Amino acid sequence: MSKPKVIKEFGALDDAVKQAIYELYPYGFERHLITFKNHKKHLISALPFETEDRFYMVKMTRGEANKISSQKTVFEASLEGIEEISEMDEKVVTEKVDAKKTKKKKAKTKK
């Protein structure tokens, strides 16, 4: 049985899927974009991504891919419960997210 194929915008994806995409492409995903024609014969660029139950084509342009990749820290911070992030605070947020990841890794290794 084949997986359902889903075409979605990045913003419409669940947070779990977004996080999995960031983990699969930690250095950005602009160069992983493919192009295809949709049912109306329009040329679409998208990022192919597969989960256990679905095959996604995440619609985005190269510019959007760069912007989304650069917002990775802000996304991770929102998952960690850190709110209201400005560009000036992004460095501090990155440090907080990294510190929490380090604590989680240490806790796992102790078990």
C-alpha positions in Angstrom: 0.0 0.0 0.0 1.5 3.4 -1.0 1.6 6.4 1.3 -0.7 9.4 0.7 1.0 12.2 -1.2 0.5 15.7 0.3 1.4 19.0 -1.1 1.5 21.8 1.5 3.0 25.1 2.3 5.7 25.0 5.1 3.6 27.2 7.4 0.6 24.8 7.2 2.6 21.8 8.5 2.4 20.5 12.0 5.2 21.5 14.4 6.4 17.9 14.6 6.8 17.7 10.8 8.6 21.1 10.7 11.0 19.9 13.4 11.7 16.7 11.5 12.5 18.7 8.4 14.9 20.9 10.3 16.6 17.8 11.7 16.9 16.1 8.3 18.2 19.3 6.7 20.2 21.0 9.5 22.2 23.2 7.1 19.3 24.4 5.0 17.3 22.9 2.2 17.5 25.3 -0.7 19.7 22.9 -2.7 17.3 20.0 -2.0 14.3 21.6 -3.7 12.9 20.0 -6.8 10.6 21.4 -9.5 7.5 19.7 -11.0 4.3 20.7 -12.8 1.1 20.6 -10.8 -2.3 19.5 -12.2 -2.7 23.0 -13.8 0.6 22.6 -15.6 2.2 25.4 -13.4 5.8 24.9 -12.4 6.2 24.4 -8.7 9.3 24.1 -6.5 9.0 22.0 -3.4 11.0 20.1 -0.8 10.4 16.3 -0.8 10.0 14.9 2.7 8.8 11.5 3.8 7.4 10.5 7.2 6.2 7.0 8.3 2.7 7.7 7.1 2.9 10.4 4.3 5.0 11.7 1.5 5.1 15.5 1.5 6.0 18.0 -1.2 6.5 21.2 0.8 5.9 24.1 -1.5 8.5 26.9 -1.4 10.7 29.0 -3.6 14.5 29.3 -3.1 14.0 32.6 -1.3 11.4 31.1 1.0 13.7 28.2 1.7 16.5 30.5 2.8 14.1 32.5 5.0 12.7 29.4 6.6 16.1 28.0 7.2 17.2 31.2 8.9 14.2 31.0 11.2 15.1 27.6 12.6 16.3 29.2 15.9 13.1 31.1 16.3 11.0 27.9 15.7 13.0 25.9 18.2 12.6 28.6 20.7 8.8 28.6 20.3 8.9 24.8 20.9 10.9 25.4 24.1 8.3 28.0 25.3 10.4 31.1 24.8 8.3 33.9 23.6 8.7 37.3 21.9 11.9 37.0 20.1 13.5 39.9 18.3 16.5 39.8 16.1 18.7 41.3 18.9 17.6 38.5 21.2 18.2 35.7 18.7 21.7 35.1 20.0 20.4 34.8 23.6 17.6 32.5 22.5 20.1 30.3 20.6 22.2 29.9 23.8 19.1 29.0 25.8 17.9 26.4 23.3 21.4 24.9 23.1 21.6 24.8 26.9 18.3 22.9 27.2 19.5 20.5 24.5 22.7 19.9 26.5 20.7 19.2 29.7 18.5 16.7 27.9 21.5 14.9 26.4 23.2 14.7 29.8 20.0 13.4 31.4 19.8 10.7 28.7 23.4 9.6 29.1 22.9 9.3 32.9 20.0 6.8 32.5 
